[in-house]
Amino acid sequence: MPKKCEFRKRNGERCGADAQIGKSLCVFHDPARAADGRRARKAGGIRRSRAAAVLPIDTPDCSLGNTTEVSAFLADSTNQLRRGQLDPRIANGIGYLTSILLRALEQGPMEERMAKIEAALAQAASSKDSTINGSTSTPQTT
């Protein structure tokens, strides 16, 4: 088991990182390696601070009015991602938003069918009530 760094934090706890071979401190707390640590932290910060991933302003809008169009858009986006033409962060956002859109597109026709069924049931109940109450006009003979 590797020896642990003997550096003590402000709260009194030990660092917990593995110590360098033949030393009692890790690379982060060894004063002789302080410049290396600063350089590594700076490089890590530079790599992490990437600009926001956005498409060019002249990117055309895509029609996404039905599941066929959404499927074609996803296929095109997948191919662009595979070719390196689309940032993975943008592709991730596209995937998430199109999954929501597909659910909404599937939900719309179902709601329309439910509304038609409810209207038909209401009409059937209305005509049944009028038959029971005798409000239907039946010809009377005298």
C-alpha positions in Angstrom: 0.0 0.0 0.0 1.5 3.4 -1.0 2.5 5.8 1.7 0.1 8.8 2.1 1.0 12.5 2.0 1.8 13.9 5.5 0.5 17.4 4.7 -2.1 18.7 7.1 -5.0 20.8 5.8 -6.3 23.9 7.6 -9.0 21.7 9.4 -6.2 19.3 10.6 -7.0 16.4 8.3 -4.3 14.8 6.3 -4.1 15.3 2.5 -4.9 11.7 1.6 -3.1 11.6 -1.8 -0.3 9.1 -2.4 3.1 10.4 -1.4 5.9 10.6 -4.0 8.3 7.6 -4.0 11.0 8.3 -1.3 9.2 11.4 0.0 6.6 12.2 2.6 4.6 14.6 0.5 2.5 14.3 -2.6 3.3 16.2 -5.8 0.8 18.9 -4.9 2.3 19.7 -1.5 6.0 19.2 -2.2 7.6 22.7 -2.2 10.2 21.5 -4.8 7.4 20.7 -7.2 5.2 23.8 -6.6 5.9 25.2 -10.0 4.8 21.9 -11.6 1.6 21.9 -9.6 0.8 25.5 -10.7 1.5 24.6 -14.3 -0.7 21.5 -14.1 -3.6 23.4 -12.5 -3.4 26.2 -15.1 -3.4 23.7 -17.9 -6.4 21.9 -16.4 -8.3 25.1 -16.1 -7.5 26.1 -19.6 -8.8 22.8 -21.0 -11.9 23.0 -18.9 -12.9 26.5 -20.0 -14.1 25.8 -23.5 -16.3 28.2 -25.3 -20.0 27.4 -25.5 -20.9 25.0 -28.3 -23.2 26.7 -30.8 -24.1 26.1 -34.4 -23.3 28.9 -36.9 -26.0 31.6 -37.1 -26.8 30.7 -40.8 -27.7 27.1 -39.9 -31.1 26.5 -41.4 -34.1 25.5 -39.3 -35.5 22.0 -39.8 -39.1 21.2 -40.1 -40.0 18.9 -37.2 -43.7 18.6 -37.5 -44.1 14.9 -37.5 -42.2 11.8 -36.5 -40.8 11.1 -40.0 -39.2 14.6 -40.1 -37.8 14.2 -36.5 -36.4 10.8 -37.5 -34.7 12.2 -40.6 -33.3 15.1 -38.5 -31.9 12.7 -35.9 -30.3 10.5 -38.6 -28.7 13.6 -40.2 -27.4 14.8 -36.8 -26.0 11.4 -35.9 -24.1 11.3 -39.2 -22.8 14.8 -38.6 -21.6 13.8 -35.1 -19.9 10.7 -36.5 -18.0 12.8 -39.1 -17.0 15.3 -36.4 -19.1 18.1 -37.9 -21.3 18.4 -34.8 -20.1 19.1 -31.3 -21.1 16.2 -29.0 -22.6 18.7 -26.5 -25.0 20.0 -29.2 -25.8 16.5 -30.3 -26.6 15.6 -26.7 -29.0 18.6 -26.5 -30.6 17.7 -29.8 -31.2 14.1 -28.6 -32.8 15.2 -25.4 -35.1 17.8 -27.0 -36.2 15.6 -29.8 -37.1 12.9 -27.4 -39.5 15.4 -25.7 -40.8 16.5 -29.1 -41.5 12.9 -30.2 -43.5 12.3 -27.0 -45.5 15.4 -27.7 -46.1 14.5 -31.3 -47.3 11.0 -30.2 -49.5 12.6 -27.5 -51.3 15.0 -29.8 -53.3 12.5 -32.0 -54.1 10.5 -28.8 -55.7 13.6 -27.2 -57.7 14.3 -30.4 -59.0 10.8 -30.5 -59.9 11.0 -26.8 -61.8 14.3 -27.4 -63.8 12.7 -30.2 -64.7 9.7 -28.1 -65.7 11.9 -25.2 -67.9 14.0 -27.5 -69.5 10.9 -29.0 -70.2 9.5 -25.5 -71.7 12.8 -24.4 -73.9 12.9 -27.4 -75.0 9.3 -26.9 -75.8 10.0 -23.2 -77.7 13.1 -24.2 -79.9 11.2 -26.7 -80.4 8.4 -24.2 -81.6 10.9 -21.5 -84.0 12.5 -23.9 -85.5 9.1 -24.9 -85.9 8.2 -21.2 -87.5 11.5 -20.3 -90.0 11.2 -23.2 -88.9 14.3 -24.8 -88.6 12.6 -28.1 -91.5 13.6 -30.4 -93.7 10.6 -31.2 -96.7 11.1 -33.4 -99.9 10.8 -31.5 -103.1 9.6 -33.1 -106.6 10.7 -32.1 
